[in-house]
Amino acid sequence: MKTIEEIMDSSRPIESIIADLKQKSIVVRPWSELEKEYDPKLHPVMTDKSYVDKMQGNETIKMSRITMALQKLSVKRMSELVFGIPAKRVYNAEDEQQTRAVRILESIYKRNRIDAVNLDRAKKLYSSCEICTIWYAQEGKTIYGGEKSDYKLRCKTYSPKQGDMLYPLFDDFDDMIALSVAYSRTMSGVKYNYFETYTANEHMRWVQDGGGRWSEDMEREVIFIEKIAGAYTHRDEPIWEDESSNVFEAEWVLSRNGNYIRKNAIPNWVVCCDMDELKRFNHEKEKSTNARNVLYYPKDSKVGYETWNQSTDAIKFQVDQIKSNFFTNLQLPDMSFEQMKTMAMSGEARKMVFIDAQLKVLDEVGVWQEFLSREMSVIKAFAKVMYPELAEAFDALDVEFIITPYQINDQETTIKNLTTACGGKPIMAQRTAIERLGEVDDADEELLLIQQESANALEEGFM
């Protein structure tokens, strides 16, 4: 395999450089396939060319099309279970320098709204199977953790879900030596294709014009942090795994049943008459309308029914069973309003419902911890350049990422358990409780008022 220096040799043709950078050893399903499962508007019931509207005279009979966006729902559910409770970063700061470093790192995360970024990245990973986040510095005066800096640190996430193509390049030891992103932009009605590459030493971007010719879009930029300024991760399959065919079956069942309902739910107006009258009526051109069907029978005829009675139990059972299996097989809770309101449970019992989902999150923790740790090393590398006097502190700082699966918290039960464990003694200072409640602006002032009221009540008691 060529080294990254050989691949990025500027004397080589651009097409050859890009071809080598596109040598992707990781195989994931293309978004063009996944989107057909993720987007309900692209499901077979909406796109099947044999399932089309029909013409009846001058009237168009619309075919019923009912979709179930369970794939999209599973992506949202999994993302919320993993990052609904924000990921925590635990540091081992041992001196004042490292404490300053912690404040800076946390300020960088806060400025970049990392909790919202994590939720967004999870949705992209669980639907498109791969993501990468690039970090970059912009010139500008700012303050992180009370420390002034001449640079602002920003991040951008790329995903096939938004039209990006990701090309991580690994060497023979499975170390990533280049991270490339291909994307398109339209300017003044002309579409341009871009190919952007990050290595440990340089950053380069090429552009392809409408004629298919590649050219350099920027001068080669030196990477001063001496490592790839981004993190990449992937998964073998989307979070809904192999459940799409079952969802499609439920959609067909509901849609076909909708056609029957539309056709047969119109009331039948039955006319019983003599045979002579029936013959006369039969020769007349009688029209059925959307309001009712007009049926003629001999006077003494007997009919089985005048209105359509459909048994929906079998259809409801099949659809409900498919939906139930979907959540069961994926270890995801069905937290819809309709489902939760029918579950008469205590807070402790509701926690038990989430056990399977929490085990599912544990399967995902390893991938995210590796990704977030890689990202932290990139941020620390930037911070070392931005704050050179704290370089050793950033290097010595160990960080552990804790991902807590989402669960229902029953505060009353927790307080009772902790109080019992403490022998009935208080488990929290009064001021802390006031501050945690968050109903007043100044906890100290509120505590003072409470103490004064207690003192006044005590004085009145002695009078």
LUMLORO-707517 format. One record per residue (C-alpha): residue number from 1; x, y, z. Coordinates in pm, whole numbers, plus 32768, in hexadecimal, padded with zeros to 4 digits. Example, Ala and Ser with C-alpha at 12.3 -4.5 7.8 and 13.67 -1.06 7.14 Angstrom:
BEGIN
(1 (84CE 7E3E 830C))
(2 (8557 7F96 82CA))
! end
This chain:
BEGIN
(1 (8000 8000 8000))
(2 (8076 815F 7FB0))
(3 (80D4 8243 80CE))
(4 (8008 8380 80FF))
(5 (8134 844D 8090))
(6 (813E 838D 7F48))
(7 (7FC9 83B6 7F14))
(8 (7FC8 852D 7F5C))
(9 (80F6 8576 7E7F))
(10 (809D 86BD 7DD2))
(11 (8151 8652 7C92))
(12 (8050 8540 7C58))
(13 (7F12 8580 7B8C))
(14 (7DEF 85ED 7C66))
(15 (7D14 84D3 7BE1))
(16 (7E16 83D3 7C56))
(17 (7E30 846F 7DB0))
(18 (7CB6 846C 7DDC))
(19 (7C9B 8307 7D59))
(20 (7D95 8290 7E5F))
(21 (7CE8 8352 7F75))
(22 (7B9E 82AA 7F18))
(23 (7C28 814E 7F61))
(24 (7B2D 8101 8074))
(25 (7B5B 7FC1 8139))
(26 (7A1C 7FF6 8202))
(27 (78E0 7F85 8153))
(28 (7794 801E 81B6))
(29 (7647 801C 8105))
(30 (7621 8150 8027))
(31 (752B 825B 8094))
(32 (7475 8238 7F48))
(33 (73FF 80E3 7FC8))
(34 (73CD 8140 8134))
(35 (72FE 8273 80DD))
(36 (71F8 8196 8037))
(37 (71C1 80EF 8187))
(38 (71EF 8223 8262))
(39 (710A 8314 81A5))
(40 (6F9C 829E 81A9))
(41 (6F59 8361 8068))
(42 (7043 826B 7FB7))
(43 (6FA9 812B 803F))
(44 (6F20 802F 7F3D))
(45 (6DB6 8087 7F8A))
(46 (6E05 81E6 7F0E))
(47 (6EE6 818F 7DE8))
(48 (6E6A 8040 7D5E))
(49 (6E12 8085 7BF1))
(50 (6D11 7F6B 7BEB))
(51 (6C50 800D 7D08))
(52 (6BBD 8139 7C56))
(53 (6A7D 8204 7C5C))
(54 (6966 8186 7B79))
(55 (686D 8232 7A95))
(56 (66FB 81D5 7AB1))
(57 (6643 8295 79A8))
(58 (66A3 83FF 79DD))
(59 (66F6 83C5 7B4A))
(60 (6851 837B 7BD2))
(61 (6855 826E 7CDF))
(62 (6973 82BE 7DCA))
(63 (6A2B 8197 7E5A))
(64 (6A5C 819E 7FD1))
(65 (6BC7 81CC 803A))
(66 (6C13 81B0 81AC))
(67 (6D79 81BC 822B))
(68 (6E17 816C 837B))
(69 (6F53 8236 83BD))
(70 (6FDD 813A 84B6))
(71 (713F 8146 842A))
(72 (714F 82BB 845F))
(73 (70B6 828F 85BA))
(74 (71B9 8188 861A))
(75 (72D3 827A 85BF))
(76 (723F 8387 869F))
(77 (71FC 8292 87BA))
(78 (735F 8207 87B8))
(79 (73FB 8361 87AC))
(80 (7326 83D4 88D0))
(81 (7379 829E 899B))
(82 (74F0 82D4 896B))
(83 (7507 844F 898A))
(84 (73B9 84B3 8A27))
(85 (7488 84CD 8B63))
(86 (75BD 8592 8AF0))
(87 (7706 84D4 8AEC))
(88 (77E2 852D 8C14))
(89 (7957 856F 8C0C))
(90 (7A12 8512 8D49))
(91 (7B6B 85AC 8D71))
(92 (7C85 8559 8E63))
(93 (7D0A 86BA 8E9B))
(94 (7E24 86A7 8F9A))
(95 (7E9D 880F 8FAF))
(96 (7E3A 8974 8F5A))
(97 (7EC4 8961 8DF8))
(98 (7DF5 882F 8DA6))
(99 (7CC3 88D0 8E45))
(100 (7CEE 89F7 8D59))
(101 (7D0D 8902 8C38))
(102 (7BC6 885B 8C9E))
(103 (7B0F 89A9 8CA3))
(104 (7B90 89F9 8B46))
(105 (7B29 88A8 8AB7))
(106 (79CF 88BA 8B50))
(107 (79A3 8A1C 8ACD))
(108 (7A02 89A8 896D))
(109 (78FE 8893 8980))
(110 (77F6 8983 8A04))
(111 (7839 8A89 88F6))
(112 (780D 897C 87ED))
(113 (76C8 8902 8890))
(114 (7754 87A5 88A3))
(115 (7619 8707 893A))
(116 (7549 876F 880D))
(117 (7666 8708 8725))
(118 (766E 85AC 87C1))
(119 (74F9 857B 878A))
(120 (751B 85EB 8621))
(121 (7648 8509 85E5))
(122 (7594 83DE 867B))
(123 (746C 840D 858E))
(124 (7557 841E 8465))
(125 (761F 82ED 84CF))
(126 (74F1 8214 851A))
(127 (7450 8265 83CC))
(128 (7575 8289 82D6))
(129 (766C 819F 838A))
(130 (7798 828C 838C))
(131 (77FA 83EA 83FB))
(132 (792E 84BF 8427))
(133 (795F 8605 84E3))
(134 (7A6D 86FB 847C))
(135 (7AF1 87FD 8572))
(136 (7B8E 8942 84F8))
(137 (7C0E 8A89 8589))
(138 (7BA6 8BE4 851A))
(139 (7C5E 8D23 856A))
(140 (7BA1 8DFA 8661))
(141 (7BBE 8E75 87C4))
(142 (7B01 8D9E 88B9))
(143 (7B09 8D1A 8A1E))
(144 (7AF5 8BAC 8A82))
(145 (7AD6 8B5E 8BF3))
(146 (7B43 8CBD 8C50))
(147 (7C80 8CA2 8B7A))
(148 (7CAF 8D89 8A4E))
(149 (7CFE 8CF7 88F8))
(150 (7D3B 8D79 8798))
(151 (7C7D 8C53 86FD))
(152 (7B1F 8BC9 8703))
(153 (7AF1 8A52 86EA))
(154 (79D0 89CF 8617))
(155 (7958 887D 8598))
(156 (7893 87F8 846F))
(157 (77FB 869F 8445))
(158 (77E8 85EE 82F4))
(159 (7700 84CF 82A0))
(160 (767A 841C 816A))
(161 (7522 8480 81EA))
(162 (7567 85E5 817C))
(163 (760C 8585 8033))
(164 (7776 855D 80A6))
(165 (7855 8438 8049))
(166 (7952 83D2 8153))
(167 (7A9F 832F 8100))
(168 (7B73 82C9 822E))
(169 (7CC3 823B 81C0))
(170 (7D74 8140 82A2))
(171 (7ED4 80B5 828F))
(172 (7F3D 7F4A 82BA))
(173 (7F23 7F6E 8436))
(174 (7DBC 7FF6 8426))
(175 (7E2D 8152 8489))
(176 (7D75 8267 83D3))
(177 (7E6B 832C 82FF))
(178 (7D73 8406 8242))
(179 (7C0B 8473 8262))
(180 (7B5F 84F4 8128))
(181 (7A06 8582 80E0))
(182 (7966 85A7 7F89))
(183 (783D 8693 7F63))
(184 (7790 876E 7E60))
(185 (772B 88DB 7E5E))
(186 (765F 8999 7D5A))
(187 (76C5 8AFF 7D10))
(188 (761F 8BDB 7C07))
(189 (7570 8AAA 7B7D))
(190 (76B4 89E8 7B50))
(191 (76FA 88AE 7C1F))
(192 (785B 8888 7CA7))
(193 (78E6 874E 7D47))
(194 (79DF 8774 7E63))
(195 (7AD1 867A 7EF9))
(196 (7B6B 86E1 8046))
(197 (7C7D 8620 80F7))
(198 (7D14 8636 8253))
(199 (7E58 8588 82B2))
(200 (7F35 85AE 83E3))
(201 (8007 86B0 832B))
(202 (7F2B 8769 8233))
(203 (7DD0 87C8 81C1))
(204 (7D79 87D5 804F))
(205 (7C41 8815 7F7F))
(206 (7C09 87D9 7E0B))
(207 (7AE2 8842 7D32))
(208 (7A50 87A8 7BF7))
(209 (79A7 8892 7B03))
(210 (7888 8843 7A1B))
(211 (797A 87BB 7918))
(212 (79FD 86AF 7A05))
(213 (7B56 874D 7A33))
(214 (7BF1 874D 7B8E))
(215 (7CB9 8875 7C12))
(216 (7D3B 88EE 7D62))
(217 (7C3B 89C0 7E18))
(218 (7D2D 8A34 7F26))
(219 (7E9C 8A32 7F78))
(220 (7F11 8911 804B))
(221 (7ED8 896E 81B6))
(222 (7FC6 88F2 82C2))
(223 (7F1B 883D 83E4))
(224 (7FC7 88D6 8511))
(225 (7F32 87E0 860D))
(226 (7FF0 86C5 855C))
(227 (7EC9 85D6 8550))
(228 (7D90 85A5 847F))
(229 (7CA4 86B4 84F3))
(230 (7B72 85D7 8509))
(231 (7AD0 8497 8584))
(232 (7A21 8387 84BB))
(233 (7942 8263 8515))
(234 (7857 8173 8465))
(235 (776B 804F 849F))
(236 (771E 7F22 83C4))
(237 (75A7 7F59 83A9))
(238 (74A4 8062 8404))
(239 (73FD 8054 8555))
(240 (72BF 7FBB 84C3))
(241 (7391 7E92 844A))
(242 (72BE 7D96 8383))
(243 (7162 7E0C 83E5))
(244 (710E 7ED3 82AB))
(245 (7069 7DB2 81F3))
(246 (6F79 7D7F 8318))
(247 (6F25 7EF2 831F))
(248 (6EE0 7EEB 81A9))
(249 (6DF4 7DC3 81DA))
(250 (6D2F 7E81 82E4))
(251 (6D14 7FAC 81FB))
(252 (6C87 7ED2 80E4))
(253 (6B8A 7E38 81D2))
(254 (6B0F 7F8C 8246))
(255 (6B0B 8021 80EA))
(256 (6A4C 7F04 8046))
(257 (6959 7F00 8164))
(258 (692A 8075 812F))
(259 (68BF 802F 7FCB))
(260 (67B9 7F34 8041))
(261 (6736 8024 8146))
(262 (6718 813E 804B))
(263 (6661 805E 7F53))
(264 (6578 7FA4 803D))
(265 (6533 80A0 8150))
(266 (6439 8156 806F))
(267 (62D9 80F4 80E9))
(268 (6207 8016 8005))
(269 (60A4 808D 7FBD))
(270 (5FD8 7F52 7F7F))
(271 (5E92 7F6D 7EB5))
(272 (5DA3 7E42 7EC1))
(273 (5CA1 7E43 7DA5))
(274 (5BD5 7D64 7CB8))
(275 (5C7E 7CAE 7B9A))
(276 (5BE0 7D8E 7A96))
(277 (5C5A 7EC0 7B4A))
(278 (5DB1 7E24 7B75))
(279 (5DCB 7DEB 79FD))
(280 (5D6E 7F52 79C2))
(281 (5E69 7FCB 7AC0))
(282 (5F79 7EF2 7A2A))
(283 (5F4A 7F96 78DA))
(284 (5F73 80E9 7976))
(285 (60D4 816F 799C))
(286 (60FE 818E 7B12))
(287 (6237 8231 7B98))
(288 (62E7 81E8 7CDD))
(289 (637D 8312 7D8E))
(290 (6472 8349 7EA8))
(291 (6347 8383 7F89))
(292 (62A8 822C 7F55))
(293 (6283 80FD 7E74))
(294 (6122 80B4 7DEC))
(295 (60CF 7F41 7DD5))
(296 (5F8D 7EAA 7D45))
(297 (5EFF 7D55 7DA2))
(298 (5DB4 7C9E 7D67))
(299 (5CAE 7CE5 7E6A))
(300 (5CC7 7B97 7F1B))
(301 (5E42 7B84 7F09))
(302 (5F15 7B5B 803C))
(303 (606B 7BF2 805F))
(304 (617D 7B9E 8157))
(305 (61D7 7D01 81BA))
(306 (6193 7E66 8159))
(307 (62C4 7F04 81F3))
(308 (6429 7E83 81E6))
(309 (64A1 7DE3 8327))
(310 (6617 7DB7 8327))
(311 (66D3 7CFC 8434))
(312 (6803 7DD2 8485))
(313 (6887 7CF0 8597))
(314 (6967 7C25 84B0))
(315 (69F9 7D5B 840C))
(316 (6A2F 7E0B 8558))
(317 (6AD6 7CD5 85E7))
(318 (6BC5 7CB4 84C0))
(319 (6C2E 7E22 84BE))
(320 (6C4D 7E38 8639))
(321 (6D1B 7CF8 863D))
(322 (6E09 7D7B 8531))
(323 (6E30 7EC1 85EF))
(324 (6E69 7E0A 8738))
(325 (6F6C 7D26 869A))
(326 (701E 7E54 8608))
(327 (705F 7EEE 875D))
(328 (709F 7D9F 8804))
(329 (71A2 7D2B 8707))
(330 (7259 7E79 8712))
(331 (7250 7E8B 8890))
(332 (71A9 7FDF 887F))
(333 (7089 8051 895E))
(334 (6F3F 80B5 88C0))
(335 (6F1B 8203 8970))
(336 (6DF4 8286 88A7))
(337 (6CE7 8343 8965))
(338 (6BE3 823E 890B))
(339 (6CBC 8126 8993))
(340 (6D31 81D0 8AD2))
(341 (6BD9 8249 8B3F))
(342 (6B56 80E4 8B42))
(343 (6C6D 806C 8C27))
(344 (6BF2 8096 8D8B))
(345 (6D42 807B 8E38))
(346 (6DFE 8112 8F58))
(347 (6F38 81DC 8F17))
(348 (7010 80B6 8F7F))
(349 (6F56 7FCB 8E95))
(350 (6F80 80BB 8D72))
(351 (70F6 80B3 8DAB))
(352 (70EE 7F3E 8D6F))
(353 (705B 7F7B 8C15))
(354 (71A0 8027 8BB3))
(355 (7288 7F0A 8C1A))
(356 (729A 7E71 8ABE))
(357 (72D7 7FC7 8A23))
(358 (73EC 800F 8B1E))
(359 (7496 7EC9 8AC0))
(360 (747A 7F34 8955))
(361 (752C 807C 89AB))
(362 (7644 7FB6 8A50))
(363 (7682 7F13 88FE))
(364 (76B4 806E 8868))
(365 (7788 8107 897C))
(366 (78D4 807D 8901))
(367 (78B7 811B 87A8))
(368 (785B 826E 8836))
(369 (7966 826C 8943))
(370 (7A6E 8223 883E))
(371 (79E8 8335 875C))
(372 (79CC 8438 8872))
(373 (7B26 83E4 88F8))
(374 (7BBC 8415 879F))
(375 (7B05 8560 8786))
(376 (7B87 85CB 88DA))
(377 (7CEF 858B 886B))
(378 (7CB3 8671 8741))
(379 (7C22 8784 881D))
(380 (7D43 8765 8914))
(381 (7E39 8781 87F1))
(382 (7D96 88C7 8784))
(383 (7D8A 8943 88ED))
(384 (7F00 8904 8918))
(385 (7F45 89EF 87F4))
(386 (7E49 8AF1 886D))
(387 (7ECF 8AE9 89D2))
(388 (803E 8A7B 89B9))
(389 (8081 8AC5 8B29))
(390 (7F88 89AD 8B81))
(391 (800A 88AE 8A84))
(392 (8090 87C3 8B8D))
(393 (7F4C 87DB 8C53))
(394 (7E7D 8777 8B23))
(395 (7F65 8650 8AE0))
(396 (7F57 85D6 8C48))
(397 (7DDD 85F4 8C5F))
(398 (7D21 84AA 8C4A))
(399 (7BB5 84B4 8BE4))
(400 (7AAD 83A6 8C0B))
(401 (7966 83B7 8B4C))
(402 (782F 8338 8BFB))
(403 (76F8 82F3 8B2C))
(404 (75C1 82BE 8BFF))
(405 (7495 8213 8B5B))
(406 (7358 82DE 8B75))
(407 (7269 826C 8C82))
(408 (713A 82EB 8D3F))
(409 (71A1 8383 8E8C))
(410 (70B4 8362 8FB1))
(411 (713B 846F 909D))
(412 (7048 841A 91B4))
(413 (70BC 82B1 91C4))
(414 (722B 8319 91B5))
(415 (7200 8412 92D3))
(416 (714D 8311 93AA))
(417 (725C 820C 936E))
(418 (7377 82FF 93BF))
(419 (72C5 8384 94F5))
(420 (728D 8223 9573))
(421 (73FC 81D0 9534))
(422 (745E 82FF 9608))
(423 (7380 8298 9728))
(424 (727C 83A4 96E7))
(425 (7378 84C1 96F9))
(426 (737C 85D9 95F3))
(427 (7439 8580 94B7))
(428 (745A 86DF 942B))
(429 (7498 883A 94B7))
(430 (736C 8922 94AC))
(431 (741E 8A1F 93D0))
(432 (7482 890E 92DA))
(433 (7319 8897 92C5))
(434 (72A0 89FA 927D))
(435 (73A7 8A25 9171))
(436 (7359 88D2 90D1))
(437 (71E6 8926 90C5))
(438 (7235 8A55 8FEE))
(439 (70FB 8B1A 9042))
(440 (71B2 8C49 90D3))
(441 (72C7 8D24 9047))
(442 (7395 8D43 9187))
(443 (73A9 8C0C 9262))
(444 (7465 8CC3 937A))
(445 (735C 8DD3 9391))
(446 (7245 8CD4 9391))
(447 (72ED 8C0C 94A7))
(448 (7313 8D4B 9573))
(449 (719E 8D96 954D))
(450 (7147 8C34 95BB))
(451 (7226 8C57 96EF))
(452 (7189 8DA6 9746))
(453 (702A 8D17 9724))
(454 (708A 8BF4 9804))
(455 (711D 8CE2 9906))
(456 (6FE4 8DBE 9902))
(457 (6F04 8C8D 992A))
(458 (6FD9 8C1C 9A52))
(459 (6FBF 8D70 9AFA))
(460 (6E46 8D76 9ACD))
(461 (6E37 8C1F 9B6C))
(462 (6ED6 8CA5 9CAF))
(463 (6DF2 8DD3 9CC2))
! end
